Amino acid sequence: MPGGNLKEIRTRIASVKNTQKITRAMKLVAAARLRKAQEAITRMRPYALETLKLLSSLAARAGDDEEIHPLLARREPKNVMLIVLTSDRGLAGGFNASISKAAHQFYLKQVDEGADMTVATIGRKGRDYLKRRDVEIAREFSNVYEDLTYDKASEIGDVIVSQYASHDLDACYIAYNEFKSAISQKVVIEKLLPIEPMEVAEDETAVDYIYEPDQGAILDTLLPLYLNVEIYRALLESVASEHGARMTAMDSATSNAKDMIDKLTLQANRARQAAITTELMEIIGGAEALKG
C-alpha cells in the first residue's frame, strides 16, 4: 500500500512540474507581448486624448445641429449599441469575466430604462458569456486582434458612423479593460457617440474657429477620425490589459505549482519513510520468527 501511494504521489509531482513549465513559458511570452503592447498604448494615449479634447471643443461650438454634421446630433437614446471588448483566449485571471459581467449589467440597465439594445462583440470570451445569458449578439467582429492595426479599428468605426448617420443608432458605448499596470486593469464603459461637448462656464463665450475650406469638410474628416482613434485606443488598452492579466495569472499559477510540488515532495518523503519502516519491520519480524 505505501509503495502504491508513493508511486501515485511521484506521478502527481511529475504532472505538476510539467504544468509549471507551461505556466512559466506562458508568463514569459505574455511579458514579452506586454512590453510591445504597453509601448503602443503609451504612444497612442496622448494623441487620442488631444483628439477627444479638440472634438469636444468643436461640439460645444457647433451644438447639436444635425444639419452641420450627422454625428453631432444628440437624440433621445432609444437605440443604443454596446461594443464589448474581451479576448479570444482564456488563462488571463479575471480579465474576461470582469468586463463581461460589467457589460451585461450595463445592458440590463439600459433595457430596464427602455432602450433597444444592439450588442457587438470583439473577442470570443465576451460573446460566449453574453450568449449564455440570452443576450442577442447583433454583430461579431472577428480576427481583430490578429495583427491589430488602425485600419481594423476604422472598419468598426465605419459601421458605427453609418448606423448613427442613418438614425439606426442614437448612442454608442464601448466596454473594455483600461490598462493601468501589469497587475491592475480598470473596467471602463465609455460613450463614443454622441460626442460630449466641452463644458463652457456661464461667464465665458465659446469662440468659434475659422474653418478652411469650410466647417462641413473639416467635420467630415475629424469626426470619423475621432471615432476610429477612440476605438483603436480601446483595442490597444484591451490588448495590453490582457497580456498583463495573463502574465500575472501565469506567475501566480507558477508559484502555486511550486508550493504544490513542495507539499507533494514532503508527502512522498513521508510515504517513502513509511515504506522503509514497514520493510524493516517485516525483515525484523522474519528474523525473529527464524530464531524462534
C-alpha positions, -999 to +999 in steps of 0.1 A: +000+000+000+027+026+009+046+017-023+015+022-044+008+055-027+044+067-033+041+059-070+009+079-072+025+109-055+055+108-078+032+107-108+014+138-095+047+156-089+058+149-124+025+162-137+026+194-117+062+200-128+051+198-164+023+222-158+048+246-141+070+245-172+040+255-193+028+283-170+064+297-167+067+297-205+033+314-209+043+340-184+075+348-203+055+351-236+029+373-220+056+395-205+073+400-240+040+408-256+031+431-228+061+453-234+052+458-270+015+465-262+025+489-234+047+508-258+019+510-283-007+523-258+018+548-244+023+563-278-014+563-286-029+578-255-017+614-258-029+616-294-063+601-285-068+624-256-059+655-276-083+644-304-111+640-279-104+674-264-105+690-299-137+673-309-155+681-276-145+717-282-159+717-317-190+700-304-195+728-279-193+754-306-214+736-332-241+725-308-263+695-317-273+708-352-276+677-374-275+699-405-239+708-396-230+672-393-250+640-386-225+628-359-232+659-339-268+651-334-279+643-299-311+624-297-331+606-270-312+573-266-338+548-278-315+527-300-282+520-282-252+500-293-227+484-269-194+471-282-178+446-258-140+440-259-127+408-245-100+383-256-102+352-278-083+331-252-086+324-215-060+318-188-059+355-180-073+356-145-104+377-141-097+398-173-126+384-193-151+378-165-149+413-151-156+431-184-182+406-195-201+410-162-199+448-163-211+448-199-241+425-190-251+447-161-249+478-183-270+460-209-297+451-184-298+486-170-303+501-205-330+476-213-348+484-180-347+521-190-365+513-222-336+513-247-335+489-277-300+474-273-277+463-300-247+443-288-215+439-308-185+418-296-148+417-303-134+385-288-149+351-283-150+351-245-173+381-242-195+367-269-199+333-253-205+349-218-234+371-231-249+343-253-251+321-222-272+348-206-296+351-236-282+383-249-285+385-287-253+394-304-261+415-334-226+416-348-193+398-342-161+415-353-136+386-358-099+384-363-094+419-350-066+411-326-045+393-352-021+419-365-041+448-349-040+480-370-057+513-372-074+501-404-092+474-385-105+500-360-116+521-389-137+493-403-155+491-370-159+529-369-174+529-404-202+506-392-210+529-363-209+561-384-232+546-410-258+535-384-256+567-364-260+589-395-290+569-407-307+572-373-304+534-367-284+544-335-289+572-310-259+563-288-229+540-289-208+528-259-177+507-258-167+484-228-131+475-223-103+470-198-082+501-194-045+492-188-030+506-156-002+482-149+007+445-153-013+438-121-041+464-125-067+469-151-098+491-149-132+482-164-144+511-185-177+517-203-172+548-224-196+567-246-184+570-282-214+588-297-228+613-293-197+633-286-200+651-252-195+688-258-168+706-237-183+725-207-182+763-210-186+784-180-216+807-179-194+839-179-174+826-209-182+826-246-171+797-268-151+814-296-155+795-328-127+785-352-121+797-387-127+767-410-108+761-442-122+751-467-155+750-446-169+736-414-186+707-430-155+695-448-134+697-416-160+678-395-164+652-422-127+644-416-124+650-379-155+633-365-149+598-381-112+602-372-121+608-336-143+577-335-116+555-352-089+568-328-110+560-298-118+525-309-082+519-318-071+532-284-097+509-266-084+479-286-048+487-276-058+492-239-076+458-240-046+440-256-022+454-230-046+446-202-050+410-215-012+404-216-008+420-182-036+399-167-022+367-183+013+374-171+001+379-135-022+348-137+007+326-150+031+340-124+006+331-097+000+296-112+038+290-114+041+300-077+012+278-068+027+249-087+059+253-067+040+252-034+022+221-045+054+204-056+069+212-022+039+197-004+038+166-026+076+161-022+071+162+016+042+136+013+065+114-010+093+115+016+069+105+044+054+077+022+090+065+013+100+065+050+068+046+059+076+020+032+111+016+045+099+013+081+074-013+070+100-033+052+124-031+082+096-043+105+089-072+081+126-082+080+129-080+118+097-100+122+110-126+098+144-128+116+126-132+150+105-160+135+135-178+123+151-176+158+120-190+173 
